[in-house]
């Protein structure tokens, strides 16, 4: 089996495809730095959609998601966006925790794993 790396740099790849799955690095809101948890979550999920498409799959095949919030007080705000985005009937397993993120400009980070195969 070959490994496909998406948006790969010296330090990391934004996604890696292997063995019928794709996994992403933790995605932060590059286009919504410093904005609300709502806007950051929307930006992140759009990037995840883009990475999934490049990998040959989509959000209906999510297996698992890990979400980090700089402030767990943003849980409901993030969930409102997440719930509108997730494919009905195809919710992945999920963990969501409060954690200090790499920059104070970011309040949400999300990483996912999805199936490429049916």
Secondary structure as UniProt FT lines:
FT   STRAND          4..8
FT   STRAND          13..18
FT   TURN            19..20
FT   STRAND          21..24
FT   TURN            30..31
FT   TURN            33..34
FT   HELIX           37..55
FT   HELIX           59..61
FT   STRAND          62..69
FT   HELIX           72..74
FT   HELIX           75..85
FT   TURN            88..89
FT   STRAND          93..98
FT   TURN            104..105
FT   STRAND          108..115
//
